[in-house]
């Protein structure tokens, strides 16, 4: 992201630690690239990622988002992600529920950061 003004602020609080780990962040972006064609609302998923990392996001919203994002990233879930056409259906359900629950905490800055990050992925 070239424009730092669009990037959500991050704090050093321990609640930000799970997805700020370089290995987990790398896994997230790898999964985003792999699932981009199967998850129709990928921009919202990436906005949720930025919302979860934002120091201004309330802790309950972070917990919901981090749980859903971890489920999305981890290969062991209800329906293995490797099953072509079906692998991300359970992930989509979990992400949809989580994003719906915390939508009020997702800001225009999170969505802008998501658009910019996805534009850089292509």
N, C-alpha and C positions, 0 to 999 in steps of 0.2 A: 504494500500500500504506500503510495507516494505521499498522500495527503494525510498528515498526522492529525489534522483538525477533525477529520471524519472518524478517526479511531476512538472507540470508547475508552474512557479512563480505566486504568487497572490499579488496584491497590495491592499491597504486599501481604494482605491478610491471609490466614491459612485457608480460608474458604476458596481462594483463587488457586490454590496449589494443585489440585487434581489435574485440570486440563492445561495448566501452564508448564507441566512436565514436558520436556522436549520429545520424549518418546511417545507420550499420549497425544500430543499435538500432531506429531508426524502420522500416527495411526489414524487420527481424525481426518486429516487431509487426504490420506491414501484411500480411506473408505469413501470420502466425498467423491473423489475421482471415479472410483469403482461403481458407486451407486448413482451417479448423476443422471443416467438415463432411466433409472427405475424409480427414483423418488421425484415426483412431479413438483414438489415444493422445496427443492434444495436451497433456494435462497433463504427461505424461512429457517431451515435447519442451520445454515451457517450464521444467520442473524441470532439464532438461539445460542450458538457457540459464543459469539461475541457478548451477548447478554450475560451468559454464565460467567464470563471472565471480567465483566465490568464491576468495579468496586462499589458502584452505586446501586447495584441490583440487590434487593433484599435476600437474606440468607435462605428463606423458604423457597423462593423462586429459583435461586442457584441450585439448591438441592434437587428440586424437580428436574431442572434442565440437565444437571450433571449426571443424574441417574439415567435419563433418557439417552443422553449423548454417549454415555458409557455402554449402554445396551447396543446402540448403533455401531460403536467401534469394535466391541469385543466379538470375536468370531463364534463363540459358543453361546447360542441362544435357541429359542424354540424351533425356529426353522433355519437351518444352516444357510448362510448368505451365498454359498456356492451353488445352490439350486437355481438354475437359470429360470428367470421369470417369477419365481416364488420366494426366493431367498430373502428379499427385503420387505416382504409384506408384513411380517410381525414388527419389524423396525419402524415401518411407516405408521402402524397403529400406535405404537408407543410414543413416537415423536409427535404425532398429531395430538394425542391426549396431553402431552407435556406442554406443547406450544400453546394449545388452547387454554390450558390452566394458567399460564403466565404471560399471555399476550400483552396485557397491560404494562408489563415491565420491559417489553421490547421497544426500543426507541428508534426514531429515524436514523440516528447515528449507527446503531447496530445494523440496520437494514442497508445503509449506505456502505458500511464496511464489508458486508456480505457481498453486495453487488460488485464492489471493487475487487474483492478477493477472488470471486468466481470468474470475473473478467480476466484476471491474471492467471487463472488455472487453464484457460482454454488455449 
